[in-house]
Amino acid sequence: MSYTKLARFYDAVIGDRRDTATYICDLIHRYNPKTRTVLEIACGTGAVLGLLSQAYEVTGLDRSRNMLAIARRKLPHVKLYLQDITSFHLNQRFDAIICVFDSINHLPRFSDWQKVFRGVKAHLSDGGLFIFDVNTPGRLHRLSHSPPWATAFGRNWQILTITKGRDSIYNWHVRVLEHRRGNHYQLHAETIPELAVPMKDLMNWAVRTPRVGKIELLVRASKEPAIRLYTKLGFVEEGRFKNRISLPDGKYVDDIAMAWFPRRTTS
C-alpha cells in the first residue's frame, strides 16, 4: 500500500501519536533496556519515528514515496530509505526494530509476513528485539460488520468503511472529503487491503520454525475486557501471553502487540 492519494492527509487524520511512542519506549525499556539504535519499517510520515528520535538513534524505511517525502521534511536529521519491508537491505544492524499501526497486515500473503521476519532477523543485533502489532481476525470481522464512521479534521472529513474481501482479506475503504470552498468538497479515495492471520497460526509457525526464537504477545493495559478474559483462561502471565501455547484467534482482543526475540544462527 503506497498511500499515493492520502499521504498528505495522514498526519492530520491520525493526530498526535505520543501515546504510541511512549508505549513502544516502555516495551523497549522492559525487554532490551540497553537499546541505542532503532529501525522502524513501514515508518510512513515518521509520526512515531520523530518522537522516538528524542531517545534513540533512529532510522526509517517505507515503500511510499509520498509518505517518505513528508517524513523527510519533518525529520531532516533522520536516515530514511525507500524500500519494501519484504525485501529491505541496510548495511547496519539495530538493537530494536518496530513495525506499528498494523502495517504488517497490509501484506496480502502470510509468506510475505515471513519475508519480513527473515529481513528483521538479518538486521537485528545479537539480543535484539522486534516489536510489531496486528489487527486480529476477530477485530477485522467485527469492523466489517460495523457501519461506516466519519472523523472530522479541520474542515475536512474522513469516512472509513471496512468490507470482507476474498479469503482472509478485509478491505479498508478510506475516503477523504477535502473542503474547497463553501459547500464544495473534493473526494480522495483509496482502498487498503489487510490480511487476517489467526494468532494461533502465527504462534504455530514460531514453534515449528527452527531458531525462530521467542514471541510474546502483549495486550495493551487499556483493553481490560481482553486482559480479564485471557487471565481467566490462563493464557496470560504477568500481563504477557505464555510462549508455545494454543491461542484463541484473538476474537475478543482488539489490539495486540508482539515482542520477538530471534535466535542467531550459529555457523
ABEGO torsion letter per residue (X at the ends): XAGAAAAAAAAAAAEBAAAAAAAAAAAAAAABAABABBBBBGAEAGAAAAAAAAABBBBBBBABAAAAAAAAAABAABBBBBBBAAABBBBBBBABBBBBGGAAAABABAAAAAAAAAAAAAABBBGBBBBBBBBBAAAAAAAAABBBBBBBBEABBBBBBBBBBBEABBBBBBBBBBBABEABBBBBBBBBBBBBBBAAAAAAAAAABBGAEBBBBBBBAABAAAAAAAAAAGABBGGBBBBGBBBBAGAABABBBBBBBBBBBBX
